Amino acid sequence: YFMIRPFTYDHIFKEFETNEQILGLNLRMGKNIVSNYYLGNGELDIFFHRESEVDRYLIKNNNIEPIEFIGNMYRWRDKNKNTWGYSMSVVGQVYRTKDLVKLVPKLNYVINPNTFEDMLMKNALNKEFLICPDKHVIIEICLNLVNTTHVDNPHGLISTELLNDRWLEGYRIDLECFYKLVGNSKRFINVELELKK
């Protein structure tokens, strides 16, 4: 994950603090997101943004589903679990300590961050909304698989050993490509970059 914009204590954070119906502050999403190139099951998840309206439309399996914002809040429960409905990520989302203190002791089978996240998702608190900034703050660059419990990661099937071998062979992530991407980062949530020698 890379932070591409500053994150400050602003009106969005204040609204999250004061509205108990908001489960979390989602920094991975923003009202500027227009597409997520890949869901991991071979299908595209495309968000359209119409400048003159607050509405967004998610096109999935030829169904149009409105994504309605109330300010910067949105209802997450009926959305795709890989994007707008991903309610409790261990990276890129902010929660209230008092909520986590109640929830975490109830979780079973937590052996790594992935299983922790799975258990958080399965036991998400009964709060109606997530809130996001106007522009998302972080992007995810999925490159390697770092665990043995979630081998279905569609993005990171590269072992740490192979990455180390490539590093020793002189390969590096192409930062120029990354900076171009950040300039156009309104388009993507997840990003894949080339390794270049």
TORTI-849431 format. One record per residue: residue number from 1; residue in one letter; x negated, y negated, z of N, C-alpha, C in turn. Coordinates in steps of 0.2 Angstrom, whole numbers. Atoms other than C-alpha are relative to their C-alpha. Example, Ala and Ser with C-alpha at 12.3 -4.5 7.8 and 13.67 -1.06 7.14 Angstrom:
BEGIN
<node 1; A; <-4; 6; 0>; <-62; 22; 39>; <-4; -6; 0>>
<node 2; S; <4; 6; -1>; <-68; 5; 36>; <4; -5; 3>>
This chain:
BEGIN
<node 1; Y; <-4; 6; 0>; <0; 0; 0>; <-4; -6; 0>>
<node 2; F; <4; 6; 0>; <-6; -17; -4>; <5; -6; 1>>
<node 3; M; <-4; 6; -1>; <1; -34; 3>; <-2; -5; -6>>
<node 4; I; <1; 4; 6>; <3; -45; -12>; <2; -7; 1>>
<node 5; R; <-3; 7; -1>; <12; -60; -4>; <-1; -1; 8>>
<node 6; P; <0; 1; -8>; <10; -68; 14>; <7; 2; 3>>
<node 7; F; <-6; -2; -4>; <22; -62; 27>; <0; -4; 6>>
<node 8; T; <0; 5; -6>; <27; -75; 40>; <7; 1; 4>>
<node 9; Y; <-6; 1; -4>; <40; -78; 53>; <4; -5; -3>>
<node 10; D; <-4; 5; 4>; <53; -86; 43>; <8; 2; 1>>
<node 11; H; <-7; -1; -1>; <72; -87; 42>; <3; 7; -1>>
<node 12; I; <-2; -7; 1>; <74; -69; 36>; <-2; 4; 6>>
<node 13; F; <2; -4; -6>; <64; -62; 51>; <4; -2; 6>>
<node 14; K; <-4; 2; -5>; <74; -73; 62>; <7; 3; 0>>
<node 15; E; <-6; -3; 1>; <90; -66; 55>; <0; 7; 2>>
<node 16; F; <1; -6; -3>; <84; -49; 58>; <0; 1; 7>>
<node 17; E; <0; 0; -8>; <80; -53; 76>; <7; -1; 3>>
<node 18; T; <-6; 2; -4>; <97; -60; 80>; <6; 4; -2>>
<node 19; N; <-6; -4; 2>; <109; -48; 70>; <-1; 7; 1>>
<node 20; E; <1; -7; -2>; <110; -31; 78>; <3; 5; -5>>
<node 21; Q; <-2; -5; 5>; <119; -24; 63>; <-6; 1; -6>>
<node 22; I; <6; -1; 5>; <102; -25; 53>; <-5; 5; 3>>
<node 23; L; <5; -5; -2>; <92; -9; 55>; <-7; -2; 0>>
<node 24; G; <7; 2; 1>; <76; -16; 48>; <-1; -5; -5>>
<node 25; L; <3; 4; 5>; <66; -28; 38>; <-4; 3; -5>>
<node 26; N; <3; -4; 5>; <61; -20; 22>; <-4; -5; -4>>
<node 27; L; <5; 4; 3>; <45; -28; 15>; <-1; 3; -7>>
<node 28; R; <2; -3; 7>; <44; -15; 0>; <5; -2; -5>>
<node 29; M; <-5; 2; 5>; <60; -22; -8>; <1; -8; 1>>
<node 30; G; <-2; 7; 0>; <65; -40; -12>; <5; -1; -5>>
<node 31; K; <-6; 1; 5>; <79; -48; -22>; <-3; -1; -7>>
<node 32; N; <3; 1; 7>; <66; -50; -36>; <-1; 7; -3>>
<node 33; I; <1; -7; 3>; <65; -31; -39>; <4; 1; -6>>
<node 34; V; <-4; -2; 6>; <71; -26; -56>; <-1; 7; -2>>
<node 35; S; <1; -7; 2>; <64; -9; -58>; <-4; 4; 4>>
<node 36; N; <4; -4; -3>; <57; 6; -50>; <-1; 6; -5>>
<node 37; Y; <1; -4; 6>; <49; 16; -64>; <1; 8; 1>>
<node 38; Y; <0; -8; 0>; <50; 34; -57>; <3; 2; 7>>
<node 39; L; <-2; -2; -7>; <60; 42; -43>; <-3; 7; 2>>
<node 40; G; <3; -6; -2>; <50; 58; -43>; <4; 6; -3>>
<node 41; N; <-3; -6; 3>; <63; 69; -51>; <1; -1; -8>>
<node 42; G; <0; 1; 7>; <60; 63; -69>; <5; -5; -2>>
<node 43; E; <-4; 5; 2>; <73; 50; -69>; <-2; -7; 1>>
<node 44; L; <1; 7; -2>; <72; 31; -70>; <5; -3; 4>>
<node 45; D; <-5; 4; -4>; <80; 20; -58>; <-1; -7; -2>>
<node 46; I; <1; 7; 3>; <83; 3; -66>; <4; -5; 4>>
<node 47; F; <-3; 6; -3>; <88; -13; -57>; <1; -6; -5>>
<node 48; F; <0; 6; 5>; <95; -27; -68>; <2; -6; 5>>
<node 49; H; <-1; 6; -4>; <95; -45; -61>; <3; -5; -5>>
<node 50; R; <-2; 5; 4>; <106; -58; -68>; <-1; -7; 4>>
<node 51; E; <2; 6; -3>; <99; -75; -64>; <6; -4; 3>>
<node 52; S; <-5; 5; -2>; <116; -84; -63>; <5; 3; 6>>
<node 53; E; <-5; -3; -5>; <124; -71; -50>; <-5; 3; 5>>
<node 54; V; <3; -4; -5>; <119; -63; -34>; <0; 7; -1>>
<node 55; D; <-1; -7; 1>; <124; -46; -40>; <-6; 3; -4>>
<node 56; R; <5; -4; 4>; <112; -33; -46>; <3; 7; -2>>
<node 57; Y; <-3; -6; 2>; <116; -17; -55>; <-5; 6; 0>>
<node 58; L; <5; -6; 0>; <108; 0; -52>; <3; 5; -5>>
<node 59; I; <-3; -5; 5>; <110; 11; -67>; <-3; 7; 1>>
<node 60; K; <3; -6; -2>; <108; 29; -63>; <5; 5; -3>>
<node 61; N; <-4; -5; 3>; <115; 44; -73>; <6; -3; -3>>
<node 62; N; <-5; 4; 4>; <125; 31; -83>; <6; -3; 4>>
<node 63; N; <-5; 3; -4>; <135; 25; -68>; <-3; -7; 2>>
<node 64; I; <2; 6; -2>; <134; 7; -63>; <3; -1; 7>>
<node 65; E; <-2; 1; -7>; <134; 3; -45>; <-2; -7; 2>>
<node 66; P; <2; 7; -2>; <134; -15; -38>; <-4; 0; 6>>
<node 67; I; <3; 1; -6>; <121; -20; -26>; <1; -7; 2>>
<node 68; E; <-2; 6; -2>; <128; -34; -17>; <-4; -2; 6>>
<node 69; F; <4; 4; -5>; <118; -46; -6>; <5; -4; 4>>
<node 70; I; <-3; 5; -4>; <125; -55; 9>; <-6; -4; 3>>
<node 71; G; <7; 3; -1>; <111; -68; 10>; <-5; 5; -2>>
<node 72; N; <5; -5; 2>; <97; -56; 10>; <1; 7; 3>>
<node 73; M; <-2; -6; -2>; <106; -42; 18>; <3; 5; -5>>
<node 74; Y; <-4; -5; 4>; <112; -26; 9>; <2; 6; 4>>
<node 75; R; <-2; -7; -3>; <121; -10; 14>; <-4; 5; -3>>
<node 76; W; <5; -5; 2>; <108; 4; 13>; <3; 7; -1>>
<node 77; R; <-2; -7; 0>; <118; 20; 16>; <2; 3; -6>>
<node 78; D; <-2; -3; 7>; <126; 23; -1>; <-5; -1; -6>>
<node 79; K; <5; 1; 6>; <110; 18; -11>; <-4; 6; 0>>
<node 80; N; <5; -5; 1>; <97; 29; -18>; <-5; 1; 5>>
<node 81; K; <5; 0; -5>; <86; 36; -5>; <-7; -1; -1>>
<node 82; N; <7; 2; 2>; <70; 32; -15>; <-1; -7; 0>>
<node 83; T; <0; 7; 1>; <74; 14; -16>; <3; -4; 5>>
<node 84; W; <-4; 4; -5>; <87; 3; -8>; <2; 4; 6>>
<node 85; G; <-3; -4; -6>; <93; 17; 3>; <-5; 3; 4>>
<node 86; Y; <5; -3; -4>; <76; 21; 10>; <0; -4; 7>>
<node 87; S; <-1; 4; -6>; <80; 16; 28>; <-5; -1; 5>>
<node 88; M; <5; 0; -6>; <66; 20; 39>; <-7; 3; -2>>
<node 89; S; <7; -2; 2>; <49; 20; 31>; <-5; -2; 5>>
<node 90; V; <5; 1; -5>; <33; 21; 42>; <-5; -6; -3>>
<node 91; V; <4; 6; 3>; <25; 8; 30>; <5; -5; -4>>
<node 92; G; <-3; 5; 4>; <32; -8; 24>; <7; -2; 3>>
<node 93; Q; <-6; 2; -3>; <47; -10; 36>; <-1; -1; 7>>
<node 94; V; <1; 2; -7>; <49; -18; 53>; <6; 1; 3>>
<node 95; Y; <-5; -2; -4>; <60; -12; 66>; <0; -3; 7>>
<node 96; R; <0; 2; -7>; <65; -17; 84>; <-3; 5; 4>>
<node 97; T; <3; -5; -5>; <55; -9; 98>; <5; 3; 4>>
<node 98; K; <-5; -3; -4>; <70; -6; 108>; <4; 5; -4>>
<node 99; D; <-3; -6; 4>; <78; 4; 94>; <-4; 6; -1>>
<node 100; L; <4; -6; 1>; <63; 15; 91>; <-1; 3; 7>>
<node 101; V; <1; -3; -7>; <61; 18; 110>; <6; 4; 1>>
<node 102; K; <-5; -4; -1>; <78; 25; 110>; <0; 6; -5>>
<node 103; L; <0; -5; 5>; <76; 35; 94>; <-6; 5; 0>>
<node 104; V; <6; -4; 1>; <58; 42; 94>; <0; 6; 5>>
<node 105; P; <0; -6; -4>; <60; 54; 109>; <5; 5; -2>>
<node 106; K; <-4; -5; 2>; <74; 63; 101>; <-2; 3; -6>>
<node 107; L; <2; -3; 7>; <64; 67; 85>; <-4; 7; 2>>
<node 108; N; <3; -6; 0>; <58; 85; 83>; <-5; 1; -6>>
<node 109; Y; <5; -2; 6>; <44; 93; 72>; <-3; -6; -3>>
<node 110; V; <4; 6; 3>; <34; 77; 70>; <-8; 2; 1>>
<node 111; I; <7; -2; 0>; <16; 83; 65>; <-4; -5; -4>>
<node 112; N; <4; 5; 4>; <11; 69; 53>; <4; -6; -2>>
<node 113; P; <-4; 6; 2>; <17; 52; 46>; <6; 2; -4>>
<node 114; N; <-5; -2; 4>; <27; 61; 33>; <6; 3; 3>>
<node 115; T; <-5; -3; -4>; <37; 72; 45>; <3; -5; 5>>
<node 116; F; <-3; 5; -4>; <39; 57; 56>; <5; -4; -3>>
<node 117; E; <-5; 4; 4>; <47; 47; 42>; <6; 4; -2>>
<node 118; D; <-6; -4; 2>; <58; 62; 37>; <5; 0; 6>>
<node 119; M; <-5; 0; -6>; <65; 63; 55>; <3; -7; 1>>
<node 120; L; <-3; 7; -1>; <67; 44; 56>; <6; 0; -5>>
<node 121; M; <-5; 1; 5>; <77; 45; 40>; <7; 4; 2>>
<node 122; K; <-6; -5; -2>; <88; 60; 46>; <4; -3; 6>>
<node 123; N; <-3; 2; -6>; <92; 51; 62>; <0; -7; 1>>
<node 124; A; <0; 7; 1>; <93; 33; 56>; <6; -3; 5>>
<node 125; L; <-5; 3; -4>; <103; 22; 68>; <6; -2; -3>>
<node 126; N; <-7; 1; 3>; <121; 18; 65>; <0; -8; -1>>
<node 127; K; <0; 7; 2>; <117; 0; 58>; <1; -1; -7>>
<node 128; E; <-3; 1; 7>; <125; -6; 42>; <-5; -3; -5>>
<node 129; F; <4; 4; 5>; <112; -17; 34>; <-8; 1; 1>>
<node 130; L; <8; 1; 0>; <93; -18; 29>; <0; -8; -2>>
<node 131; I; <1; 7; 3>; <87; -36; 25>; <-7; 0; -3>>
<node 132; C; <6; 0; 4>; <73; -40; 13>; <-1; -7; -2>>
<node 133; P; <1; 7; 2>; <64; -56; 8>; <2; -1; -7>>
<node 134; D; <-1; 2; 7>; <67; -65; -9>; <-4; 4; -4>>
<node 135; K; <5; -3; 4>; <51; -58; -15>; <-3; 6; 4>>
<node 136; H; <3; -5; -4>; <44; -41; -10>; <-7; -2; 2>>
<node 137; V; <7; 2; -3>; <28; -42; 1>; <-5; 5; -2>>
<node 138; I; <5; -5; 1>; <20; -25; -3>; <1; 4; -6>>
<node 139; I; <-1; -5; 5>; <17; -13; -17>; <-3; 6; 2>>
<node 140; E; <3; -6; -1>; <13; 5; -16>; <-4; 3; -6>>
<node 141; I; <4; -3; 5>; <-1; 13; -26>; <-1; 7; 2>>
<node 142; C; <0; -7; -1>; <2; 32; -26>; <-6; 3; -4>>
<node 143; L; <5; -3; 4>; <-14; 41; -30>; <-2; 7; 2>>
<node 144; N; <2; -7; -2>; <-18; 56; -19>; <4; 3; 5>>
<node 145; L; <-4; -4; -4>; <-10; 69; -9>; <-4; 1; 6>>
<node 146; V; <4; 0; -6>; <-16; 68; 9>; <3; 5; 5>>
<node 147; N; <-2; -4; -5>; <-6; 81; 18>; <2; 7; -4>>
<node 148; T; <-2; -6; 2>; <0; 99; 16>; <8; 2; 1>>
<node 149; T; <-7; -1; -2>; <18; 97; 22>; <5; -3; -6>>
<node 150; H; <-5; 3; 5>; <25; 86; 7>; <-4; 0; -6>>
<node 151; V; <3; -2; 6>; <17; 94; -8>; <4; -2; -6>>
<node 152; D; <-4; 2; 6>; <31; 88; -19>; <-1; -7; -2>>
<node 153; N; <1; 7; 2>; <24; 70; -20>; <-1; 0; -7>>
<node 154; P; <1; 0; 8>; <26; 67; -39>; <-5; -5; -2>>
<node 155; H; <5; 5; 2>; <13; 53; -39>; <-7; 2; 2>>
<node 156; G; <7; -2; -2>; <-1; 60; -29>; <-2; 7; 1>>
<node 157; L; <2; -7; 0>; <-6; 77; -34>; <-8; 1; 0>>
<node 158; I; <8; 0; 0>; <-25; 72; -33>; <-2; 1; 7>>
<node 159; S; <2; -2; -7>; <-34; 80; -19>; <-6; -5; 2>>
<node 160; T; <5; 4; -2>; <-46; 70; -8>; <-7; 2; -2>>
<node 161; E; <6; -3; 3>; <-60; 81; -14>; <-1; -3; -7>>
<node 162; L; <1; 3; 7>; <-57; 76; -32>; <-1; -7; 0>>
<node 163; L; <1; 7; 0>; <-56; 58; -28>; <-7; -2; 2>>
<node 164; N; <7; 1; -2>; <-73; 59; -19>; <-5; 2; -5>>
<node 165; D; <4; -1; 6>; <-80; 68; -34>; <-1; -5; -5>>
<node 166; R; <-1; 5; 5>; <-74; 55; -45>; <-4; -7; 2>>
<node 167; W; <3; 6; -3>; <-81; 41; -33>; <-8; 1; -1>>
<node 168; L; <7; -2; 0>; <-98; 50; -33>; <-2; 0; -8>>
<node 169; E; <1; 0; 7>; <-97; 51; -52>; <0; -8; -3>>
<node 170; G; <0; 7; 2>; <-95; 32; -53>; <7; -3; -2>>
<node 171; Y; <-7; 3; 1>; <-76; 30; -55>; <2; -5; 5>>
<node 172; R; <-3; 4; -5>; <-67; 16; -47>; <7; -2; -3>>
<node 173; I; <-7; 3; 2>; <-49; 9; -47>; <-2; -7; -4>>
<node 174; D; <1; 6; 4>; <-48; -4; -61>; <3; -6; 3>>
<node 175; L; <-3; 6; -4>; <-45; -20; -50>; <3; -5; -5>>
<node 176; E; <-3; 5; 5>; <-42; -31; -66>; <7; 2; -2>>
<node 177; C; <-6; -3; 1>; <-28; -19; -70>; <5; -2; 6>>
<node 178; F; <-4; 1; -6>; <-22; -21; -52>; <3; -8; 0>>
<node 179; Y; <-2; 7; 0>; <-22; -40; -53>; <5; -2; -5>>
<node 180; K; <-5; 2; 5>; <-13; -41; -69>; <7; 3; 2>>
<node 181; L; <-6; -3; -2>; <0; -29; -61>; <3; -5; 6>>
<node 182; V; <-3; 5; -5>; <2; -41; -46>; <4; -6; -3>>
<node 183; G; <-3; 6; 3>; <6; -55; -57>; <7; 2; -3>>
<node 184; N; <-6; -3; 2>; <20; -44; -64>; <4; 4; 4>>
<node 185; S; <-2; -4; -5>; <24; -36; -48>; <8; 0; 1>>
<node 186; K; <-7; 0; -1>; <42; -41; -48>; <4; 6; -4>>
<node 187; R; <-3; -6; 4>; <45; -26; -60>; <0; 7; 4>>
<node 188; F; <1; -6; -3>; <39; -12; -49>; <0; 1; 7>>
<node 189; I; <1; -2; -7>; <40; -4; -32>; <-6; 5; 1>>
<node 190; N; <6; -5; 0>; <28; 11; -35>; <-4; -1; -6>>
<node 191; V; <5; 1; 6>; <13; 9; -46>; <-5; 5; -1>>
<node 192; E; <6; -4; 1>; <0; 20; -54>; <-5; -4; -4>>
<node 193; L; <6; 3; 3>; <-17; 14; -59>; <-5; 5; -3>>
<node 194; E; <5; -4; 3>; <-30; 21; -70>; <-7; 0; 4>>
<node 195; L; <7; 1; -3>; <-47; 26; -63>; <-5; -1; -6>>
<node 196; K; <5; 2; 6>; <-61; 19; -74>; <-7; 1; 2>>
<node 197; K; <7; -1; -1>; <-79; 23; -75>; <-4; -7; -2>>
